[in-house]
Amino acid sequence: MAEGTLPIELVWIGVEPPLRLTLRVPAGTTVAQALALSGIAATVAASGRVPAGEGPLDGLGVAVHGRAAGPHDRLHEHDRIELLPPLTVDPKVARQRRADHRRRLAGERRWTPDRERTVPRGA
């Protein structure tokens, strides 16, 4: 490994299969600088998956090892930068839908007044 450089991986989740790039960046590089060095913006723009009038990376989420990352976050050795597609459903709504679906599969009815109480009222 060259002195003063960090190996990192850049993954774009917006395509199938995900695009993976391995880069070497100078120590102290930020997320924004690594994205600029990678040239990924040109690849995203060429894909046609970004609406006209927006920058190629606008609307994409950025994470490092699955945690949200800002443009000024410094990178460390073997970090993985992930470019994530925008959310299509509010996470709270998606969780409620999954819970409702599991209840329907189990035959459970929610908030039924005729269900027996397992704990006495005064306890």
N, C-alpha and C positions, 0 to 999 in steps of 0.2 A: 504494500500500500504506500502510495506517495505520502511524504511527510506533510501534515497539515490538511489532508483531504479526508472527507467522510464518505463512506459508501451509503447511499440511500436508495430506496425503491419508490417509484411513483406509479400508482395504479389508478386508472380511470375506469370506474364501475359502470359508466353510461353505455357501454357497448358489450356485445356478446361475441366472443369471450372477452373478459376485461383486458384492456391494454396495459401491459407492464413494461416499465422502463427502469433500468438500473443505471444510476448516475454516481459520479464522484463530484462532490462539491467542496469548496474550501471550508475549513472550520469556521464556525460563527455565522454560517449562511442562515438566512431566515426562510420561512415557507415561501414568501412572495419571490424572493431571489431564486430559490430552487425551481419554482414554476417557470420563471423567466428563462433560466439557463436550460431547462429541459426542452423548450420549444413545443410544449404540449398545447399551448393556446392555438398554434397554427393547425395542429392535428384536430382539435375539437372544432375549430372553425370550418375546416375542410369536410368534416363529417356531415354538415348540414343539420345537426341536431339542436342548433341554437337559433332562436327567433331573430329575424333581421332587426338591426338597430341596437342590439345588445352586444357587449363585449363577449368574446368567446368563453370566458370563464364566469360571466355573470350568471347568477342563478344556481351555480353548482356549489354544493357544500364542500368544505375542505376539512379533513380530519387527519390526525397523525395517530396511527395505531388505534383507530376507532373512536378517538376523542376529538371533539371539535377543536379546531386550531385557527388561530388568527394569522394574518399576514406577517406579523412581526415576531412570531414565535421562533425561537432558535432551534435548529435541528441538531440531533445527536447522531452518533454512529449507529448505523443499521435502522434508522427510522424509516417508516413506510408512510408516505403521503398518499391519502386517498381522495380522489375527486368523486363526489357523490351526486347523483341526480337529485333534483328537487323533490320534496315530499309531495305525494299526490293526495294523501289523506292525513288529517290531523291525527297524531299518535293516540290521543285520548279517545277519539272516535273509533279508530281501528281496534284498540284494546276492548272497548265496549262491544263492538261487533263480534270479536273472537269469543268473548265471554258469553254473549247471547247464543252464539252458534253452539258452543259446548253445552250450554244448558238445554237447548233443543235436542241435541243428540242424546243427552242423558235422560230426557223426558222430564226434567225438572221444570216446575212452574215457578216463576219469580213473584214474590210478594203476594202469595195466596193467603187470604184470611182464614181459610179452613185448615191450614196446616197446624198440627199439634205443636204446642210449645214444649221444648225440651227442658227449659228452666222455668220454675214457678215464678209468677209475676212478682212476688214480694221478696224473692231471694236476691 
